[in-house]
Structure formats: structure tokens, C-alpha cells
Amino acid sequence: MGFTRLESIKKIYKPGDRLELIHMEDSYAVPAGTHGTVTGVDDAGNVLMQWDNGSTLSFLPGIDTCKRLGK
């Protein structure tokens, strides 16, 4: 039995993971290159973030692009 999309996102993005934003599709987008920490994943599959610039705008897998930073 395969994982649902939500289960897959939760396996990939865990609280404490560090990400660097490459591109965000949002009119209030966090600037590319901003680093942040994953705080969780909501039931809609949005990755909840605490960006280093103070923003808490969620990251949307499949729409926005990021890369994982070393721990």
C-alpha cells in the first residue's frame, strides 16, 4: 500500500529540518535564498516554517522550491 501525499510530505519534512528557499509562488513570498526551520506539516500538506527573516509563511511542496541544508 502506497503512502498518501500527506504522509509522504510528513516523511520528507520533519520539525527542525533546515531549508533554503529557491522560489516561492506567493505575492508575499519570502525572498529567495532565505533559510528557515520546519516547524511541522499541517493536514493540507503545507510545510509550516519559521524563516530566519521572521516570516512564518508556509512552504508548499510541489509549488514552491527549496533545498535541504545540512543539520
Wavefront OBJ file of the C-alpha trace (Angstrom):
o trace
v 0.000 0.000 0.000
v 1.445 3.387 -1.018
v 1.724 6.495 1.083
v -0.743 9.315 0.679
v 0.643 12.673 -0.418
v 0.309 13.989 3.143
v 2.157 11.005 4.632
v 4.938 11.437 2.080
v 5.328 15.148 2.869
v 5.468 14.387 6.605
v 8.212 11.811 5.997
v 10.268 14.285 3.933
v 9.845 17.449 6.047
v 10.347 16.956 9.776
v 10.365 19.591 12.539
v 13.853 21.001 12.943
v 14.876 20.434 9.295
v 16.647 23.436 7.787
v 15.688 24.611 4.281
v 16.825 27.298 1.864
v 14.093 28.823 -0.285
v 14.793 28.749 -4.020
v 11.419 30.061 -5.277
v 8.003 30.748 -3.760
v 4.763 31.352 -5.694
v 3.131 33.909 -3.422
v 2.523 37.645 -3.552
v 4.038 37.840 -0.041
v 6.887 35.442 -0.867
v 9.903 35.071 1.350
v 12.985 36.229 -0.615
v 14.879 33.517 -2.490
v 17.931 32.415 -0.545
v 16.241 32.819 2.843
v 16.930 29.993 5.293
v 14.337 28.626 7.672
v 13.373 25.838 10.055
v 10.474 23.419 9.550
v 8.067 23.589 12.495
v 5.585 20.996 11.212
v 3.226 19.928 8.429
v -0.481 20.760 8.567
v -3.329 18.488 7.431
v -3.369 20.173 3.989
v 0.296 19.260 3.385
v 1.661 22.781 3.878
v 5.112 22.807 5.465
v 4.966 25.180 8.419
v 8.097 27.319 8.621
v 9.943 29.765 10.820
v 12.045 31.695 8.328
v 15.219 33.391 9.574
v 13.841 36.778 8.449
v 10.936 36.401 10.912
v 8.277 35.255 8.408
v 6.104 32.225 9.157
v 4.728 31.840 5.626
v 4.242 28.145 4.815
v 6.190 26.333 2.111
v 4.013 24.478 -0.438
v 5.696 21.314 -1.774
v 5.057 20.874 -5.486
v 4.516 24.611 -5.951
v 7.408 26.246 -4.117
v 11.025 25.115 -4.410
v 13.606 24.685 -1.675
v 16.727 22.733 -0.874
v 17.630 20.997 2.338
v 20.527 22.362 4.366
v 22.843 20.211 6.464
v 21.961 19.842 10.136
l 1 2 3 4 5 6 7 8 9 10 11 12 13 14 15 16 17 18 19 20 21 22 23 24 25 26 27 28 29 30 31 32 33 34 35 36 37 38 39 40 41 42 43 44 45 46 47 48 49 50 51 52 53 54 55 56 57 58 59 60 61 62 63 64 65 66 67 68 69 70 71
